[in-house]
Amino acid sequence: MLEIDTVAFELFEEAKRFLEKAEETSDTEGRKAFLHAALLLGISALEAHVNAIADEMLERGGSNLNPLERSILLEKEYAFEKGEFKLTKKLKMYNLLERIEFILFKFSGRYINTDVGWWGKLHQGIDMRNSLVHPKDRQDLTSKKVESAFEGIIGVLDAIYMALYKQHFPALGRKFDSKMHF
């Protein structure tokens, strides 16, 4: 397992543990903090998984990938230099969901099924995370909302794993039960 894979799985385990801690506490402030941590780490875990998969797909695609495709996988700018497009060292952020759609289609030929329930839950989870990271108003999280976001995360990761690796996402069966005990 690559280091980024380990980080991705650890982040999701931490996120699930913070969700458990939110359920275990009766302290309102503590519950709120645990839910914030769970959601932020959960989306971070998704991004880490996507980065790990992108790295692997970059290796698979090798020289067959054009500069734009490499730019999406590496999240690097590309520029026109001396008659051709080349990657630069500058960071170029792509929308997470668009990056997922690109990876699925490019490497499996499949479109993401946006009609499944977890797709909407994933969108809502990302929106909740964005409202915490870029606050404009108060975001009241509940365990149910965070669980719903986790369902979206697990759903999209399972869809990616099934399309690219022909197996289920390894953490699918455990749902929200963390292996951590802090």
C-alpha positions, 0 to 999 in steps of 0.5 A: 500500500502506498503512503497516500493510501495509508493516509487516506484510510487513516483520515477516514478512520479518524473521521469516523471516530470523531463521529462516534465521539460526537454520539458519546458526549452529552456536551453540546460544544464538544458534540459540535466540535466532534461533528466539525472534525468528522466532516472535515476529516471525512472530506479530506479522506475522500480527497486523499483517496482521489489523489492516490487513485489519480497517482495510480492512473497517471502511472497506468496512462503514462505517456498516452495522457495529454497535458490536460489529462496529466494536469487534472490528475496531478493538479498542476497548471499547463502552459504553451511553451515553444510550440507545445503544451507542458505541465508547470510546477504551479498548483491548479485546483480542479473541482473534486467531483469533476476530477472524480468524473474524469478519472472514472470516464477516462480509465473505465469508460463509465459515466458516474450515475448521478441518480444514485442516492449517495451522489446527492449526499456527497454533494450535500456533504461537500457543501457542508464542508465548504460552509465550514471552511468558507463560512458565510453563515452558521452551519448546524451539523447533526450526526445524521447530516455527517452520516449522510455525507459519509454515505456519499463518500463511501458510495463514490469510493465504492463506485470508483473501486468497482469501475477501476479495480473490479472490487468493493471499497475495502471499508464498505462493510464496516460503514461508520465503525472506526477501528480507532479508540482515542 
